[in-house]
Structures are given as structure tokens and as C-alpha cells.
Amino acid sequence: MITITLEHPVQEELALLHARHTEAMHADTPPGSIHMLPADALAAPGILFYVMREEGRPIGMGALKRIDAAHAEIKSMHVLYELRGRGLARMLLGHLVTEARAAGYSRLSLETGSQDSFAPARGLYLAAGFETCPPFEGYRLDPMSVYMTIAL
């Protein structure tokens, strides 16, 4: 059984998820182009952090960061690589979109990589209705980044 619940991002049992996400973000992205938030930063006010679990085991995570009353950003979305191909990322993304709507946001945006290693993520977001957009909320043009948004 898969569950997705609102949780605190700093938990010992989430260490593997955070480590894998950090590893993936640093694999082929220069330091100045990495925009991920560490676990403790995901505990900041204005961020809702969700954990996907299978039979109690954490297998995925994602966060919504408030930009303003109408706009939020997806942060730190990650599913363990050995469990990919089962539709879990699509399920997690759907949950984040639903939660953003329920929170009253009318726009949801994200930043992801432009490298080939991020192609599956970009494909997921495009399939969900996201479109490319200019940089938003403090981001700048960066050849290593793709910015995407969807009206809710």
C-alpha cells in the first residue's frame, strides 16, 4: 500500500531519500546551478513536505514552497531509483498538484535540470501539463536549468 503524508523533513528514516536526492542533484550539475534544499531548509515556514511510503518504508518525497498567496514551487521531488518505472513519480506529482490546489494556489512552478539525466523528470512534468517558462522567484537564466509552470 502506498501512502503520501505531510511530515517533518528531518527524520533519521528519511536520510536515504535525502542522500539519494543530493547525490542525483550533484551528479552532473555544477555547484552554482544546484537549487535543491537540504532537509533542514525544507522544515522552514511556508514549506509543506510530503513523504511517500510503501508499507511504512519511505520511498519518495516532495515539497511545496510558498512563493506568494497564489503561487507555489515544487521542491525536492524524488523517488528511489530502484523503484522507478511503477508510476510512483506520477502519483507523487499528482498528489503535490492536488495539495497545491487545496491550499488555494493558482500557479505551481518548478526548476529542473536541462541535462539528459533530467529528461525523464522533464517528460513527467510535460505529461502532467507543465509548460516551460522564464525564471521565476529569484532564479536567473541558467543553461543548466529548465523552468516549468502550470496554471491550477
FENHUMO-V700745 format. One record per pair of residues at least 6 apart in sequence whose C-alpha atoms are under 7 Angstrom apart, sorted by the first residue. I is the first residue (numbers start at 1). J is the second residue. D is the distance in Angstrom with one decimal. If there is no record, write none. Layout:
BEGIN
{{I	J	D} {I	J	D}}
END
This chain:
BEGIN
{{1	54	5.5} {1	55	5.7} {2	52	6.9} {2	53	5.6} {2	54	4.6} {2	55	6.8} {3	52	5.6} {3	53	5.3} {3	54	6.6} {4	50	6.3} {4	51	5.4} {4	52	4.3} {4	53	6.3} {5	50	5.3} {5	51	5.5} {5	52	6.7} {6	48	6.9} {6	49	5.7} {6	50	4.4} {6	51	6.5} {7	49	5.9} {7	50	5.7} {7	51	6.4} {8	43	6.6} {8	49	6.6} {9	39	5.6} {9	40	7.0} {9	42	6.2} {9	43	6.0} {9	49	6.3} {10	39	5.7} {10	40	6.1} {14	58	6.6} {17	60	6.8} {17	80	6.8} {18	39	6.8} {21	78	6.2} {25	34	6.7} {33	144	6.4} {36	75	7.0} {36	76	6.2} {37	76	6.9} {42	49	6.9} {46	65	5.9} {46	66	5.2} {47	63	6.6} {47	64	5.5} {47	65	4.4} {47	66	6.2} {48	63	5.4} {48	64	5.2} {48	65	6.6} {49	62	6.0} {49	63	4.3} {49	64	6.6} {50	61	5.6} {50	62	5.3} {50	63	5.9} {51	58	6.5} {51	60	5.8} {51	61	4.5} {51	62	6.7} {52	58	5.8} {52	59	5.7} {52	60	4.7} {52	61	5.7} {53	59	5.4} {53	60	6.8} {59	79	5.9} {59	80	5.6} {60	78	5.4} {60	79	4.1} {60	80	6.2} {61	76	6.9} {61	77	5.5} {61	78	5.4} {61	79	6.6} {62	75	6.1} {62	76	5.2} {62	77	4.0} {62	78	6.4} {63	74	5.6} {63	75	5.0} {63	76	6.1} {63	77	6.7} {64	72	6.2} {64	73	5.5} {64	74	4.8} {64	75	6.1} {65	72	5.4} {65	73	5.0} {65	74	6.4} {65	75	6.8} {66	72	4.5} {66	73	6.5} {67	73	6.8} {69	105	6.6} {70	104	6.8} {70	105	4.4} {70	106	5.2} {70	107	6.2} {71	105	5.4} {71	106	6.2} {71	107	4.8} {71	108	5.8} {72	105	6.6} {72	107	6.5} {72	108	5.0} {72	109	6.4} {73	108	5.5} {73	109	4.7} {73	110	5.3} {74	109	6.3} {74	110	5.2} {79	89	6.3} {90	124	6.9} {101	152	6.4} {106	151	5.8} {106	152	4.8} {107	150	5.8} {107	151	4.6} {107	152	5.4} {108	149	5.6} {108	150	5.4} {108	151	6.6} {109	148	5.5} {109	149	4.0} {109	150	6.4} {110	147	5.9} {110	148	5.4} {110	149	6.4} {111	145	6.5} {111	146	5.7} {111	147	4.6} {111	148	6.4} {112	145	5.7} {112	146	5.3} {112	147	6.5} {113	144	5.6} {113	145	4.6} {113	146	5.7} {114	144	5.1} {114	145	5.1} {114	146	5.5} {115	144	6.7} {129	150	6.5} {130	148	5.9} {130	149	5.1} {130	150	4.7} {131	148	5.2} {131	149	5.5} {131	150	6.4} {132	146	7.0} {132	147	5.6} {132	148	4.2} {132	149	6.4} {133	147	5.4} {133	148	5.2} {133	149	6.3} {134	147	6.2} {135	141	6.2} {135	147	5.9}}
END
